[in-house]
Amino acid sequence: MSGHAAELTRGERFGFGANWRRFLASVDEERIARAQESLSSALRLPSLSDRRFLDAGCGSGLFSLAARRLGASVVSFDYDPASVACAEELRRRFDTPGADWTIRKGSVLDARFLDALGSFDVVYSWGVLHHTGALWTATDLVAQRVKPGGSLFIAIYNDQGRASRRWLAVKTLYNRLPASLRFLVVLPSFAVLWGPRFAIETAQLHPGRAWRAYAKTSRGMSPWRDVVDWVGGLPFEVASPESVVSFCRERGFELCTQTTQGAGHGCNEFVFSRHHGKS
């Protein structure tokens, strides 16, 4: 049994790839265009032509495809075999045969694997590093793949203190339960995450407005699948924005932009530039 399969069996890891398989049915040109626009906007680059792009923990492969549409030479990898298969299916459906897009199975904690990939103009790892079980090691290793003058685009779960520790307990319970009983964790969590919003919108005579708009976001998942992804997501680590910025600055990166969650849950998003002369 592979390391990934064994971790699933022991309840130590959530099967993100299974969620991404369900997402594939909803991918269309409109959704790809939104992802492409959001990637270009975050990086402040209208084109990625003549640039190498690394998608570390590619999930569905949607943002790898977006980078390809922007002209990049893309390398994607994921630890979850089902996610690798999703990215391959997305490439088959929406990219041209023989395109400059390599997809592999690998871990962000495997330094030898990462070294063999070379260096990149853009390293992208959105919502991945906190699911490795070794957040700071993973961040350090992917940061090393950025060329001097290149960009590091990462998103890491916000540290909410006690609330984060409570969510860790919820996630641990979910993954230890048999699949047939996991609804006992998902349904109460769904009520916590979406109940207040439904109540406010109903009082404003706009019930379900946020739910209907959610799937139009650049990240792409349906709100229900995103709840399952959040509730199940193990391993689970968090970091404050200040700790992420400090960690990357110590490694020769300058913060370009950040989007933070305040006291809320979810990912803080960062784009860094690597100083010239750093290797």
Secondary structure as the mmCIF struct_conf table of DSSP 4:
data_model
#
loop_
_struct_conf.conf_type_id
_struct_conf.id
_struct_conf.beg_label_comp_id
_struct_conf.beg_label_asym_id
_struct_conf.beg_label_seq_id
_struct_conf.end_label_comp_id
_struct_conf.end_label_asym_id
_struct_conf.end_label_seq_id
HELX_RH_AL_P HELX_RH_AL_P1 GLY A 3 THR A 9
TURN_TY1_P TURN_TY1_P1 ARG A 10 GLY A 11
BEND BEND1 GLU A 12 ARG A 13
HELX_RH_AL_P HELX_RH_AL_P2 PHE A 16 LEU A 24
TURN_TY1_P TURN_TY1_P2 ALA A 25 SER A 26
HELX_RH_AL_P HELX_RH_AL_P3 GLU A 29 LEU A 43
TURN_TY1_P TURN_TY1_P3 ARG A 44 ARG A 44
BEND BEND2 PRO A 46 PRO A 46
TURN_TY1_P TURN_TY1_P4 SER A 49 ASP A 50
STRN STRN1 ARG A 52 ALA A 56
BEND BEND3 GLY A 57 GLY A 57
TURN_TY1_P TURN_TY1_P5 GLY A 59 SER A 60
BEND BEND4 GLY A 61 GLY A 61
HELX_RH_AL_P HELX_RH_AL_P4 LEU A 62 ARG A 69
TURN_TY1_P TURN_TY1_P6 LEU A 70 GLY A 71
STRN STRN2 SER A 73 ASP A 78
BEND BEND5 TYR A 79 ASP A 80
HELX_RH_AL_P HELX_RH_AL_P5 PRO A 81 PHE A 94
BEND BEND6 ASP A 95 ASP A 95
TURN_TY1_P TURN_TY1_P7 PRO A 97 GLY A 98
BEND BEND7 ASP A 100 ASP A 100
STRN STRN3 TRP A 101 LYS A 105
TURN_TY1_P TURN_TY1_P8 VAL A 108 LEU A 109
HELX_RH_AL_P HELX_RH_AL_P6 ALA A 111 LEU A 117
STRN STRN4 PHE A 120 TRP A 126
BEND BEND8 GLY A 127 GLY A 127
HELX_RH_3T_P HELX_RH_3T_P1 LEU A 129 HIS A 131
BEND BEND9 THR A 132 GLY A 133
HELX_RH_AL_P HELX_RH_AL_P7 LEU A 135 ALA A 143
TURN_TY1_P TURN_TY1_P9 GLN A 144 ARG A 145
STRN STRN5 VAL A 146 TYR A 157
STRN STRN6 ASN A 158 ASN A 158
TURN_TY1_P TURN_TY1_P10 GLY A 161 GLY A 161
HELX_RH_AL_P HELX_RH_AL_P8 ARG A 162 ARG A 176
BEND BEND10 LEU A 177 LEU A 177
HELX_RH_3T_P HELX_RH_3T_P2 ALA A 179 LEU A 181
TURN_TY1_P TURN_TY1_P11 ARG A 182 ARG A 182
HELX_RH_AL_P HELX_RH_AL_P9 PHE A 183 ALA A 203
TURN_TY1_P TURN_TY1_P12 GLN A 204 LEU A 205
TURN_TY1_P TURN_TY1_P13 PRO A 207 GLY A 208
HELX_RH_AL_P HELX_RH_AL_P10 ARG A 209 TYR A 214
TURN_TY1_P TURN_TY1_P14 ALA A 215 LYS A 216
BEND BEND11 THR A 217 ARG A 219
HELX_RH_AL_P HELX_RH_AL_P11 PRO A 223 GLY A 232
BEND BEND12 PRO A 235 PRO A 235
STRN STRN7 ALA A 239 ALA A 239
HELX_RH_AL_P HELX_RH_AL_P12 PRO A 241 ARG A 249
TURN_TY1_P TURN_TY1_P15 GLU A 250 GLY A 252
STRN STRN8 PHE A 253 THR A 259
TURN_TY1_P TURN_TY1_P16 GLY A 262 ALA A 263
BEND BEND13 GLY A 264 GLY A 266
STRN STRN9 CYS A 267 ARG A 274
HELX_LH_PP_P HELX_LH_PP_P1 HIS A 275 HIS A 275
TURN_TY1_P TURN_TY1_P17 HIS A 276 GLY A 277
#
